Amino acid sequence: MAKPAIQHPKSKNQNLDVAIVVGSDSDLPVMTQATTVLNEFDIAYEVKILSAHRTPQMLEQYVASFGRRRVKVVISAAGGAAHLAGRIASLTTLPVIGIPVNTGSLGGLDALLSTVQMPAGIPVLTVAIGKAGATNAVLAAIEILALGRPALARRMAAYRKRMGNVVSRKNAELQRLGVEQYVRKTSTHG
């Protein structure tokens, strides 16, 4: 299995489109598909491990660098108390997208509630728990970036069309085979 990227090669010039912050290295597996999507869209990003509780000064310094580095969107993934996205949002006016991570104890519900229940005035855009949430977070970040980049908006539209084509092909196969045979075929191949 390929090692997930921590930085898109394009971001080596210090300018970033997306800053990704995870609260712990145990949150990194959730981000693997997300970084794949960012690479597919050629979005400059980097991934950092910083804790709202254990490294608060480092987190503040990192967030303070966003203006100089031209960061446009922040994605944060954390489990448990999950104060990371909210802390980042309190330090910047950039859009912050929070990904609740399932740490096992409460199935991610604790992280979901900690991420979504922000006080008025400090928004955190919150997505689903886990890998699906991470994928949606990067897609939402790309959609935000596409507001000022027509070529990126066209690429996003094409991406969505490809997803629809996959569903259409699966439906055509289901109609051809019937439910039982389709399930047998897909369970042995997937």
Buried (B, 14 or more C-beta within 10 A) or exposed (E): EEEBBBBBEBBEEEEBBBBBBBBBEBBBBBBBBBBBBBBEBEBBBBBBBBBBEEBEEEBBEBBEEBEEBEBBBBBBBBBBBBBBBBBBBBBBEBBBBBBBBBBEEEEBEBBBBBBBEBEEEBBBBBBBBBBEBBBBBBBBBBEBBBEEEEEBBEBBEEBEEEEEEEEEEEEEEBEEBEEEEBEEEEEEEE
